Amino acid sequence: MYQLFIANKTNSSWSLRPWILLQQLAIPFEEVQRYFQPDKKQQKLDFLQASPTAKVPALHHNGEIIWDSLAIAEYIAEDYPQVWPRERNARAWSRCACAEMHSSFVALRSQCSMNTQKFVTLDQIDSALAADLARINQLWTEGLTRFGGEFLAGSRFTAADAFFAPVVIRLIHYGLMDYLSPAANAYAKRIYQLPSMQKWLTQAEPEHDRPIRNP
């Protein structure tokens, strides 16, 4: 069985991606949580048990350690092809979208760090954040329109949806939903209400007194 190491559910956006992918696709796994700590030296020692980078998420399976969320998705897909869409064009688009999420949207990450327990209203947004929101809206609207389903790459939840799950939390919790097209807005609400997402949010609630770190 897969063993998935994650950090705080309150704000470990990187951990949410493989966790919700496994949950939503009903793929069996064991969850192992490593919390952020005030003592960074002790935290590093604890996290080194999970991965050689002392960061999570990390997947342990059959003696292998996979320590990057995108690599984790690809590894799981070798056992469970439903991680990606069946159609080649949708699969290629999804991989592009995941890679873009993996390396872009710096303004959104830095200005709207994921925190499941807070709701914030921004008085204004700068040009960098506006550009990130415009690109997210464009990308989501394209996927929903092009592949004609309730999810980004068609009728099934795939890795593309998992990788943008933390963005959904950010948009809702920072009051940024008005920057989305009607289709993208409805999609964000749909993802937020998934049983797997609601399970993550509920399980994050007891962490309110734990130290958190911006993802």
MORAMO-V430594 format. One record per residue. RES is the residue in one small letter. BURIAL is # if it has 16 or more other ideal C-beta (glycine too) atoms within 10 Angstrom, else .. D_FIRST is the distance of its C-alpha to the first C-alpha in Angstrom with 1 decimal. Layout:
res={RES;RES}
burial={BURIAL;BURIAL}
d_first={D_FIRST;D_FIRST}
This chain:
res={m;y;q;l;f;i;a;n;k;t;n;s;s;w;s;l;r;p;w;i;l;l;q;q;l;a;i;p;f;e;e;v;q;r;y;f;q;p;d;k;k;q;q;k;l;d;f;l;q;a;s;p;t;a;k;v;p;a;l;h;h;n;g;e;i;i;w;d;s;l;a;i;a;e;y;i;a;e;d;y;p;q;v;w;p;r;e;r;n;a;r;a;w;s;r;c;a;c;a;e;m;h;s;s;f;v;a;l;r;s;q;c;s;m;n;t;q;k;f;v;t;l;d;q;i;d;s;a;l;a;a;d;l;a;r;i;n;q;l;w;t;e;g;l;t;r;f;g;g;e;f;l;a;g;s;r;f;t;a;a;d;a;f;f;a;p;v;v;i;r;l;i;h;y;g;l;m;d;y;l;s;p;a;a;n;a;y;a;k;r;i;y;q;l;p;s;m;q;k;w;l;t;q;a;e;p;e;h;d;r;p;i;r;n;p}
burial={.;#;.;#;#;#;#;#;#;#;#;#;#;#;#;#;#;#;#;#;#;#;#;#;#;.;#;.;#;.;.;.;#;#;#;#;#;.;.;.;.;.;#;.;.;#;#;.;.;#;#;.;.;#;#;#;#;#;#;#;#;.;.;.;.;#;#;#;#;#;.;#;#;#;#;#;#;.;.;.;.;.;#;#;#;.;.;.;.;#;#;.;#;#;#;.;#;#;.;.;#;.;.;.;#;.;#;#;#;.;.;#;#;#;#;#;.;.;.;.;.;.;.;.;#;.;.;.;#;.;.;#;#;.;.;#;#;.;#;#;#;.;#;#;.;.;#;.;#;.;#;#;#;#;.;#;#;#;#;#;#;#;#;#;#;#;#;#;#;#;#;.;#;#;.;#;.;.;#;#;.;.;.;#;#;.;#;#;.;.;#;#;.;#;.;#;#;.;.;#;#;.;.;#;.;.;#;.;.;.;.;#;.;.;#}
d_first={0.0;3.8;6.4;9.6;12.9;15.9;19.5;22.1;21.6;25.4;25.7;22.8;23.1;20.9;18.0;18.8;18.3;14.6;14.0;16.4;15.2;11.7;13.7;16.5;14.7;12.7;9.3;6.6;5.7;7.1;10.6;12.6;16.2;18.9;22.4;25.3;28.0;31.8;31.6;30.2;30.2;28.0;25.8;25.4;24.6;21.8;20.4;20.7;17.9;15.7;17.5;20.6;22.5;22.1;21.0;18.1;16.1;13.8;10.3;8.7;6.7;8.2;11.1;11.9;13.0;13.9;16.5;18.2;17.6;19.1;17.3;13.9;15.1;16.3;13.2;11.1;14.3;14.1;11.3;12.8;16.5;17.4;16.6;20.2;23.2;24.2;27.7;28.3;30.7;28.5;25.6;28.0;29.3;25.9;25.0;28.5;28.1;24.8;26.4;29.5;27.6;25.9;29.3;32.0;33.3;34.3;36.9;34.6;32.0;34.8;37.1;34.6;31.7;29.0;29.6;28.3;31.0;34.1;36.2;38.8;41.7;42.7;46.5;46.3;44.1;45.1;45.2;41.9;39.9;42.0;41.0;37.3;37.7;39.7;37.2;34.3;36.6;37.6;34.0;32.8;36.0;35.7;32.2;33.1;36.4;35.5;32.5;34.0;31.0;29.9;27.3;28.1;27.5;28.3;27.3;23.5;21.6;20.2;19.5;23.2;23.2;20.3;22.2;25.3;24.0;25.3;28.6;28.9;28.8;31.3;33.7;33.7;34.0;36.7;38.7;38.4;37.8;41.4;40.8;38.7;40.1;39.9;37.1;35.0;36.0;34.8;31.5;30.9;31.7;29.4;26.4;27.4;27.5;24.1;22.3;19.3;22.0;23.9;20.9;20.5;24.3;24.6;22.0;24.0;27.2;26.9;26.7;30.3;31.6;29.0;30.1;28.9;29.1;29.9;27.0}
